[in-house]
Amino acid sequence: MDIANVETVRDYLTDLQERITTAISEVDGAEFRADPWKKKRGEPLQGEGVTKIMENGYLFERAGCGFSHVRGTRLPPSATSLRPELEGAPFEAMGVSLVFHPRNPFVPIVHMNVRMLAAKPRGKDAVGWFGGGMDLTPCYGFEEDAVHFHRTCRDALAPFGDDKYPRFKKWCDEYFFLKHRNEQRGIGGIFFDDFSELGFAQSFAMTSAVGDSFLDAYLPIVAKRRNMPFGERERDFQLYRRGRYVEFNLVWDRGTHFGLQSGGRTESILMSMPPLASWAYDRKTVRGTTEDELYQKYLVRREWL
């Protein structure tokens, strides 16, 4: 992978992190704490990054947005399951990943990630690919919010081919699925991985378009829902649904597995966890309630546009 290409991607990602955290701080009124880190010499993974974290904000109970740039001598199993020919190859990975946990149960949890990974198999040229996407996880569903979120995702991908949104929307539905619960994590969005089919420049441009569209996709929803009144019932259901978020991240998420398997920084990898969550044995919703509507109408695979 050409050094100039690596630096171009890195510059974009660090700027994206700054733009997003600045905008979220302005909306919330609280500041992100910047926590720069660097892996020590001799550890299995080398590299550095900056974790930006906001806790106990007015709007967000926890909001984390991290940048990382790491290098390793051997790709972990989570990265070679789809590319067995790269098993054991040295690699370089960088990306921005965020998860925001709102305080108000009517404001949905949001996740976004854009990343690049490059590897150089022994005796072969280096190969690089991109991944990323964004998805929305409401506790209480609103049709107009889902439509707006998906429309923004579709429009961001439109310049790169009419096939991209339906393809990546389907991929997102299939990926953010709790197999052990037979349940969708949320209302989806877009997701792609191991992507290089447009060549480096256009694959990077597409990935950048996804990152650049995040604030347009999310902030209008925050503005609509942030002042909706809620009580103990809604808060209790929010904490219960956060438990599902934890389950997915720890059991199924390839990004979490990649970070932990490759010797990444645990505190940064697990910043996506909510500050509070709860579990209840065999909890059931009551038919006809807004909580039940979430399962019947929103935690299902459907076309939003």
C-alpha positions as CSV (number, residue, x, y, z in Angstrom):
1,M,0.0,0.0,0.0
2,D,1.5,3.3,-1.1
3,I,2.5,5.5,1.9
4,A,0.8,8.6,0.3
5,N,-2.5,6.6,0.2
6,V,-2.2,5.7,3.8
7,E,-1.5,9.3,4.9
8,T,-4.5,10.5,2.8
9,V,-6.8,8.1,4.6
10,R,-5.4,9.0,8.0
11,D,-5.8,12.7,7.4
12,Y,-9.4,12.2,6.4
13,L,-10.2,10.0,9.4
14,T,-8.7,12.4,12.0
15,D,-10.5,15.3,10.5
16,L,-13.8,13.3,10.5
17,Q,-13.4,12.5,14.2
18,E,-12.9,16.2,14.9
19,R,-15.8,17.4,12.9
20,I,-18.2,14.9,14.5
21,T,-17.2,15.4,18.1
22,T,-17.3,19.2,17.6
23,A,-20.8,19.0,16.2
24,I,-22.0,16.7,19.0
25,S,-20.5,18.9,21.7
26,E,-22.3,21.9,20.3
27,V,-25.6,20.0,20.4
28,D,-25.1,18.6,23.9
29,G,-23.3,21.4,25.6
30,A,-20.7,19.1,27.2
31,E,-17.2,18.5,26.0
32,F,-15.4,15.4,24.8
33,R,-12.4,14.3,26.8
34,A,-9.5,13.5,24.4
35,D,-7.5,10.5,25.5
36,P,-4.4,9.9,23.2
37,W,-2.8,6.5,23.4
38,K,0.1,4.6,22.0
39,K,1.0,1.0,22.1
40,K,4.2,0.2,24.0
41,R,7.2,-1.3,22.2
42,G,7.2,-5.0,22.4
43,E,3.4,-5.4,22.4
44,P,1.9,-7.6,19.7
45,L,0.2,-4.6,18.1
46,Q,1.9,-1.3,17.4
47,G,0.2,2.0,16.7
48,E,-1.6,4.9,18.2
49,G,-4.9,6.7,18.3
50,V,-7.2,9.1,20.1
51,T,-10.3,8.1,22.0
52,K,-12.8,10.9,22.5
53,I,-15.3,10.3,25.2
54,M,-18.2,12.2,26.6
55,E,-19.9,10.9,29.8
56,N,-22.9,12.3,31.7
57,G,-23.7,15.0,29.1
58,Y,-27.1,16.7,29.0
59,L,-28.2,14.7,25.9
60,F,-25.8,11.8,25.8
61,E,-25.2,9.6,28.8
62,R,-22.2,8.2,27.0
63,A,-20.8,9.1,23.6
64,G,-17.5,7.7,22.3
65,C,-15.7,8.4,19.0
66,G,-12.3,6.8,18.5
67,F,-9.6,7.0,15.9
68,S,-7.0,4.3,15.7
69,H,-4.1,3.4,13.4
70,V,-2.4,0.1,14.2
71,R,0.1,-2.3,12.6
72,G,0.6,-5.9,13.4
73,T,2.7,-8.9,12.2
74,R,-0.2,-11.3,11.7
75,L,-3.8,-10.7,10.8
76,P,-6.2,-12.1,13.5
77,P,-8.7,-14.8,12.6
78,S,-11.6,-12.3,12.5
79,A,-10.0,-10.6,9.5
80,T,-9.0,-13.7,7.5
81,S,-12.3,-15.7,7.8
82,L,-13.3,-14.2,4.5
83,R,-9.8,-14.0,3.1
84,P,-8.0,-17.2,3.9
85,E,-5.2,-16.4,1.5
86,L,-4.1,-13.6,3.8
87,E,-3.7,-15.8,6.9
88,G,-0.5,-14.8,8.8
89,A,0.1,-11.7,6.7
90,P,1.4,-8.5,8.4
91,F,-1.2,-5.7,8.3
92,E,-2.1,-2.1,8.9
93,A,-5.5,-0.9,9.9
94,M,-7.1,2.5,10.7
95,G,-10.5,3.8,11.2
96,V,-13.0,6.0,13.1
97,S,-15.7,4.3,15.1
98,L,-18.4,5.8,17.2
99,V,-21.4,4.8,19.4
100,F,-23.6,7.3,21.1
101,H,-26.0,6.3,24.0
102,P,-28.6,9.1,24.5
103,R,-30.1,9.8,27.9
104,N,-33.6,10.2,26.5
105,P,-35.1,6.8,25.5
106,F,-36.8,8.4,22.5
107,V,-33.5,9.4,21.0
108,P,-32.0,6.3,19.3
109,I,-28.6,4.8,19.8
110,V,-26.4,5.3,16.8
111,H,-23.3,3.5,15.5
112,M,-21.0,4.6,12.6
113,N,-17.7,3.2,11.5
114,V,-15.4,3.8,8.5
115,R,-12.1,2.0,8.2
116,M,-9.3,0.8,5.9
117,L,-7.2,-2.4,6.3
118,A,-4.1,-3.3,4.2
119,A,-2.1,-6.5,4.3
120,K,1.0,-7.8,2.5
121,P,1.2,-11.5,2.0
122,R,4.7,-13.0,1.7
123,G,6.0,-12.6,-1.8
124,K,2.9,-10.7,-3.1
125,D,1.9,-7.1,-3.5
126,A,0.0,-5.4,-0.7
127,V,-3.8,-5.4,-0.9
128,G,-6.1,-2.9,0.8
129,W,-9.8,-2.7,1.3
130,F,-12.4,-0.6,3.1
131,G,-15.4,-1.2,5.3
132,G,-17.9,0.8,7.3
133,G,-21.5,1.9,7.6
134,M,-24.0,3.2,10.1
135,D,-27.1,1.9,11.8
136,L,-29.8,3.1,14.1
137,T,-31.1,1.3,17.2
138,P,-34.2,2.9,18.6
139,C,-35.9,1.9,21.9
140,Y,-39.1,3.5,20.6
141,G,-39.7,3.5,16.9
142,F,-40.7,6.4,14.6
143,E,-41.4,5.7,10.9
144,E,-40.2,9.2,9.8
145,D,-36.9,8.8,11.6
146,A,-36.2,5.4,10.0
147,V,-37.1,6.8,6.5
148,H,-34.9,9.9,7.0
149,F,-31.9,7.8,8.2
150,H,-32.2,5.3,5.3
151,R,-32.8,8.1,2.7
152,T,-29.6,9.8,3.8
153,C,-27.7,6.6,3.6
154,R,-29.1,6.0,0.1
155,D,-28.2,9.5,-1.1
156,A,-24.7,9.2,0.1
157,L,-24.1,6.0,-1.9
158,A,-26.0,7.1,-5.0
159,P,-23.0,8.5,-6.9
160,F,-21.2,5.2,-6.6
161,G,-23.9,3.0,-8.2
162,D,-27.6,2.3,-7.8
163,D,-26.8,-1.1,-6.5
164,K,-24.9,0.1,-3.4
165,Y,-27.7,1.1,-1.1
166,P,-29.9,-2.0,-1.6
167,R,-26.9,-4.2,-1.4
168,F,-25.4,-2.6,1.7
169,K,-28.8,-2.2,3.4
170,K,-29.3,-6.0,3.0
171,W,-25.8,-6.6,4.3
172,C,-26.5,-4.4,7.3
173,D,-29.8,-6.3,8.1
174,E,-27.9,-9.6,8.0
175,Y,-24.9,-8.4,10.0
176,F,-26.6,-6.6,12.9
177,F,-28.7,-9.6,13.8
178,L,-28.6,-11.3,17.2
179,K,-28.7,-14.9,16.1
180,H,-29.1,-16.3,19.6
181,R,-32.2,-14.1,20.0
182,N,-33.5,-14.4,16.4
183,E,-33.8,-10.6,16.6
184,Q,-32.6,-7.6,14.7
185,R,-30.5,-5.1,16.7
186,G,-32.3,-2.1,15.3
187,I,-33.8,-0.6,12.1
188,G,-30.5,-1.1,10.2
189,G,-28.9,1.3,7.8
190,I,-25.9,0.3,5.6
191,F,-22.9,-1.9,6.1
192,F,-20.0,-3.0,3.9
193,D,-16.7,-4.8,4.4
194,D,-13.8,-6.1,2.4
195,F,-14.6,-3.5,-0.2
196,S,-12.2,-2.6,-3.0
197,E,-14.1,-3.3,-6.2
198,L,-14.1,0.4,-7.3
199,G,-10.3,0.7,-7.1
200,F,-8.6,2.6,-4.3
201,A,-9.6,6.1,-5.1
202,Q,-13.3,5.5,-5.7
203,S,-13.6,2.9,-2.8
204,F,-12.1,5.5,-0.5
205,A,-14.4,8.2,-1.9
206,M,-17.4,6.0,-1.3
207,T,-16.3,5.3,2.3
208,S,-15.7,9.0,2.9
209,A,-19.2,9.8,1.6
210,V,-20.6,7.5,4.2
211,G,-18.6,9.2,7.0
212,D,-19.5,12.7,5.7
213,S,-23.2,11.9,5.7
214,F,-23.4,10.8,9.4
215,L,-24.3,14.1,11.0
216,D,-27.0,14.7,8.3
217,A,-28.4,11.3,9.1
218,Y,-28.5,11.6,12.8
219,L,-28.8,15.1,14.1
220,P,-32.2,15.9,12.7
221,I,-33.6,12.9,14.6
222,V,-31.9,14.1,17.8
223,A,-33.5,17.5,17.3
224,K,-37.0,16.0,17.0
225,R,-36.8,13.6,20.0
226,R,-34.4,15.2,22.5
227,N,-37.2,17.1,24.5
228,M,-39.8,14.3,24.5
229,P,-40.9,13.7,28.1
230,F,-40.3,10.2,29.6
231,G,-40.7,8.4,32.9
232,E,-39.6,5.3,34.7
233,R,-41.3,3.0,32.3
234,E,-39.5,4.3,29.3
235,R,-36.2,4.4,31.2
236,D,-36.6,0.8,32.3
237,F,-37.3,-0.3,28.7
238,Q,-34.3,1.6,27.5
239,L,-31.9,-0.1,29.9
240,Y,-33.3,-3.5,28.9
241,R,-32.8,-2.8,25.2
242,R,-29.3,-1.6,25.9
243,G,-28.6,-5.1,27.2
244,R,-29.3,-6.4,23.7
245,Y,-26.7,-3.9,22.4
246,V,-24.1,-5.2,24.8
247,E,-24.9,-8.8,23.7
248,F,-24.4,-8.1,20.0
249,N,-21.1,-6.2,20.5
250,L,-19.5,-8.8,22.7
251,V,-20.8,-12.0,21.0
252,W,-21.1,-11.1,17.3
253,D,-19.3,-7.9,16.3
254,R,-16.3,-8.6,14.1
255,G,-14.8,-5.2,14.9
256,T,-14.8,-5.9,18.6
257,H,-13.3,-9.4,18.0
258,F,-10.6,-7.9,15.7
259,G,-9.6,-5.4,18.3
260,L,-9.4,-7.9,21.1
261,Q,-7.8,-10.7,19.1
262,S,-5.1,-8.4,17.7
263,G,-4.1,-7.0,21.1
264,G,-5.8,-3.7,20.7
265,R,-6.5,-1.2,23.5
266,T,-9.3,-2.7,25.5
267,E,-10.6,0.6,26.9
268,S,-11.0,2.1,23.4
269,I,-12.5,-1.1,22.0
270,L,-15.2,-1.3,24.7
271,M,-16.1,2.4,24.6
272,S,-19.2,1.3,22.7
273,M,-20.7,-0.2,25.9
274,P,-23.5,1.8,27.5
275,P,-22.9,3.2,31.0
276,L,-25.9,1.3,32.4
277,A,-27.9,-1.7,31.0
278,S,-30.2,-4.3,32.5
279,W,-31.4,-7.9,31.8
280,A,-34.6,-9.6,32.8
281,Y,-35.4,-13.2,32.6
282,D,-37.8,-14.1,29.8
283,R,-39.3,-10.6,29.7
284,K,-42.4,-10.2,27.5
285,T,-44.0,-7.0,26.1
286,V,-47.7,-6.4,26.4
287,R,-49.6,-6.5,23.1
288,G,-50.7,-3.1,21.8
289,T,-48.1,-1.1,23.8
290,T,-45.4,1.1,22.2
291,E,-42.8,-1.3,23.5
292,D,-44.4,-4.2,21.7
293,E,-44.7,-2.0,18.6
294,L,-40.9,-1.9,18.5
295,Y,-40.7,-5.6,18.0
296,Q,-43.6,-5.9,15.7
297,K,-42.9,-3.0,13.4
298,Y,-39.3,-1.9,13.7
299,L,-37.1,-4.9,14.7
300,V,-38.0,-6.6,11.5
301,R,-36.3,-6.6,8.1
302,R,-38.3,-4.3,5.9
303,E,-37.9,-1.7,3.1
304,W,-38.0,1.8,4.5
305,L,-37.9,3.7,1.2
